[in-house]
Amino acid sequence: MTIAIPERPAVKRKPRPTGLFIPELVFFEPDALNYPKGEQIMQWVKAQNIPYRMTTSHNRITNLPGEGELEQYKIAKRTLVVGLRKTLTFDQSKPSADYAIPIATGCMGHCHYCYLQTTLGAKPYIRVYVNTWDILDAAKKYIDERAPEITTFEAACTSDPLGLEHITGSLAELITYMAKEPLARLRFVTKYQHVDPLLGLEHNGHTRIRFSINADYVIKNFEPATARFEERIEAAGKVARAGYPLGFIIAPIIWHGGWEEGYGELLAKLAKAMPPGTGKGLTFEMIQHRFTKTAKAVIEKRYPKSKLEMDIEKRKKKWGRWGQNKYVYPDEQQTALREFITERIFEHFPEAGIDYFT
């Protein structure tokens, strides 16, 4: 007689939450320790038992450990440098905002396509600035100069500041400051989910928090060391319920096999996950994938196994802001991407607005 033994049902394990960034090595400029934030970060570093060193300048970090350029690059992405922001002239940040407000430089993510690969060049380590009030004083001058127009500041041009907020607290300072400025607005975008420290702040609707989202193919293949899509969307729901203006950036939009299905599913999942009423005041920004020859060379060296398509022969040349040609999709592909994604956005979020496609 054969006794059938029932199979044990498979247990579906919930993925681990994406953890907070903990650097493996920290450098301090001596003057940074004269600021309360610098001293707080030093105490945090000691409590975490992270090795640290002193440096004369956050712009000249040399002798990073690691054998070879690739290993040194990976170690640099896990290295934090704490210093002062000395250049207080803000860059323009079109089309996202009027100006970039510099509270950090560099990112712990490993997105293959990121323009920081080239703009940071040989300095891929992460820098945070402790003289936040000097930065805000500079912002106030821009606000006053442009009055009575509203001045908008982008806090994520050169970093993902939310991924550093548990170390710096700088976003909280900016949000509470801008809340009291009737002619100022703050914006930042993130690929992380750690929004809880910001939810109870007085923001007065003056800060728009945006989440970078993409098709599964893009997130899985080109966005290592970032939060999962589901984590970002859960965080977006928290932000919406806390009354912040909310937005999404679909970037970079990548033409790939099954792209229509991928971006269609993206927006359907997004609509399903958002709290009721989210569409009113919601904004979308769309940025197609682009690269320069310099970026292509750097990316192929740092991510030699990447599936990222960068075939110049398949692209259209476009003059870039910084004096380099960049390569975007041909007009026909651009139009197909823009029209399809735009239709899906308004299908699911008829009250939303699209800021731009570029």
N, C-alpha and C positions, 0 to 999 in steps of 0.2 A: 504493500500500500504506500503510495507516494503522498506525502503531506506537502501541500503547497505553502511555502513561506512567503507571506506578502512582502513586496519590496518596500524598503524604507523610502518614504517620500523625500524628494529632493528639497533641501532647505535653501530658499532663495536668500542669500546674504545681502544685507544692505551695505552699499559701498561706504567705506570710511569717509568721514567728512574731510574736505581739503583743509589741511592744518595751517596754522599761522606761520609766517615766515620767521625762521630763527637763523640769523647769520652764523657762519662758522668762524668768522674772524671780523674784528671791528677795529677801525682806525679812528683816532680822535685828533683834530687840530687842537693845540693847547688852548687857544682863545675860546673854543666851544665850551670849555668847562667853566668859563666865567658867566655863562648864561644858565638860568634855572633849568631849561630844557636839556642842555648839554649835561648838566650834573644828574638830572633824572635818568637820562639814557645811560650814563656811566653806571649808576646804581643798578639799573635793569640788567646791563651786561654782566656785572659782577654777580648778581643774583642768579643769572642763567649759567654762570661759570663759563662764559665765552672768552676765549683769549683775545686780548686787545693790545694795540700798539699806539704810539704817538706818531704824528706826521706833521711836517711843516705846512702842507697844503693839500686840500682835498682834490686838487687837480693834478697832483704828482705822486701817485701811488705806484711804487716800483717794487721789484723783487717779490712779487706774489709767488707763493709756492706753486709747484706743479712742473712736470716735465713736458716741455713742448707747448706750442701756442694754444692748441685745443684744450689741453688740460688746464692751462692757466686761465683760459676763458671761462671754463666751467666753474673754477674756484672763484674767479672774480664775480660771477653772478651770485655767489653766496657770501660776498664780502660787503660789509656796510662801512661807510665812511661818514663821520659826523663832523660837520664844519659850519662855516659862516657863508652866507650868500653875499658876496661883495658886489656883484653886478646887479644893480637895482633898476636898470633900464629894462622894461619888459618888451619882449618880442610880440609882434602881432600874431594872431591866432585865427586867421580866416580859414574856412567859413564858420568854424565852431563858435568863436567869440571875438571880442575886440582885442584882448591881450591874454598872453599866457602868464599866470602868476606862479613863480618858481618856488616850490616848497620841497621838491625832491628831484633827483635826476637818476635815471636807471631803473631797472625793473627785475624782479626775481623770476618772472615768467620766461619761458623759452619759446616764444612764438617765432616760427621760422621766418615769417614774412616781415617782421617788425622793422619799421624804418629806423628804430634806435640802433639796429645792427650797424648802420653806417654813420648816423649822426653822432653817436658816442665814440665811434672809431676804436681806438686802443684803450678806452676807459669804460668798459662795460660794468664796472663795479657800481654799487648803489650808493648814492650820496643823499644825505638828508641835512637840512639847514636848520639851525637852532635859533637864529635871529628872526623869528617870525614877525615880531612887531616892527622891525625895520622894513620887512617886506610889505607889511600892511600899511605902514606910513607911505611907502612908495605908491601903493595902490590908491591910497586916498588922494594923492596928487593927481593921478589920472582921472579919478572920479570928479574932482573939483574942476579940472581943466575942461571936461566934456559936458559939464552941467549946462542946461537942464536935461541933456540926453542921458539915458541909462547906459552905464558901462558894464560890459560883461567880461568876466575873467574865467579862463579855462585853467584848472589846476592839474590836468593830467596830460599835458603835451609831451613831457619828457619822462614820465613815470606812471606807475599805477599807485597813487597815494593811499588808496584804501588798504592795499596790501602791507602798508607800513604804519597804519594808524595806531596799532597796538604798541608801537615803539615811540612814535612822535607825538600823537595827539594833535597834529597840525591841522587836519581837516576840521576838527571840532572848533579850533580857534578861528579858522576862516569862516566857517558857517555862522557862528555866533556873532562875529564882527559884521559880516555882510547883512545879517538879519536886521541890524540897526541902521544900515545905510539905505535910504529910500531910492537912491540913484545907482545902486550897485546890484549885480547879480553874479552868482558863482555857479560854475558847472564843473563836473568831473565825470570821467567814465572809468569803469572798472571791469575786470574779469574775475573778481573775487566776491565772496559772499559775506564778509565780516562787517556787516553794517550795524550790528547791535549797539556799539558805543554812540552812534549818531542818532538813534531813533528818538531819544527823549530831549534832544536839543531844541532850543528856540531858533527856528530857521525863518519864520515869517514868510515862507514861500519864496525866498530869495535864492535858494540853491536847488538846481536841477541835478539829480543823480541819474546817470545813464549807465546802462549795462551793455557791454559788447556781447553780441550773440551771433550765432552762425549755424550753418547746416552741420549735422552730425559729422559728415565727412571732413569738414574743415577743423572742427574742434578736436576730433580724435587724431588726425594726422599732423596738424600743424600748431597745436596749442598746448604743449607739455607744460606741466607745473602751474596750471591755472585751475580754477574751480570748474566743476562739471556744469553743464547747461542747467540741470535741475537745481543745483545750488544757487546759481545766479538768479534763476527765475523765482525761487523761494525768497531770496533776498529782495528782489524787486517788489514782490508782494508786501513785504514788511515796510519798505520805503513808501509805497503807495498808501498803506494804512496809516503811516506816520504823517501823512499830509505833504510830503515833499513832491514838487513837480518831478515827473518821471519821464525818462526817455530810453530809447534803445538805439544802438548803433549796429547796423549789420555791416561788418567790415572784417577783413576784406571780402568782398563778394568774389568768389572764385568759380570760374567756368570749369565744370568737371562732369564726368559721366553721371547722369541722373540728377543734374543740378536743379531741374524744375521740381522733381519730387522732393529733393532735400530742402529747398527753401520753402516749398509749400508746406511740408511737415513742420518745419521750424515755426512758421507763423500760426499754424493750427494748434500746436502744442502751447505756444505762448498765450494764445487767446484762451485756451482751456484753463491755464494756470493762474491767470490774472484775476484779482478781486472784481466784483461787479462795479461798473462805473469807471473802470480804469481808463477807457478810451478818451474821455474828455480831458483835453489838455496834454495828452500823450504825444510825444514827438518821436520821429524816426529820422535817422541819418543813414545814408547809404554811400559806401566808399568801395569802388571796384579795386581789385588787386592791381598794384603797379610796382615797378622796381626800376632801379638804375643799373647800369653796368657794374658800378662799384658795389651795390647791394648784392647783385648776383654773385660776384666773386667772393664776397665775405660770407654769404649764406652757404654757398657750396663748400666752403672751407670749414665752417663751424658745424654744419649739419649735412655731412657728406651723403647720408642715406635718405635725405628728405625727398618726398614725392612732389614737392612744389614745382609746378611748371613755370619755367622762365625762359621760354624759347623766343628770342628776339624776333625771329622770322615770322612768328605768329601774332606779333603785337603791332600797335600803332605808336609812333614816336610822339611824345608831347613835351613841350618845353617846361622844365621844372623851375620852381621858385628860387632854388639855390644855385642856379646856373648849370644844372646837369639835365640832360634829357632823361625822361622817365618813359617807361613802356607800359601802355595801357591796352585794353582790348580794342580791336577794330570796332568801328561805329556800329556795324550790324549786331555784333555780340553785346556791345554796351546797351543798345536799344532793347534787345531781347531781355536782358537781365533787368534793366530799369522798369520796363513795362510789366513784366511778369510779377516782380516782387511788389511793385506799387499796387497792382490789382489785388494781390493777396493781402496786403496791409489794409486796404480799404474794405475788403471783404470781411475781415475779422474785426477791424477797428475803424468803423465809418466816421467816428468823430476825431480821429487822430490827425496830426499834421506831419508832413514830410518836409524837413528843413532843407535838404539838398541831396542830390546824387552827384558824385564826383568820381 
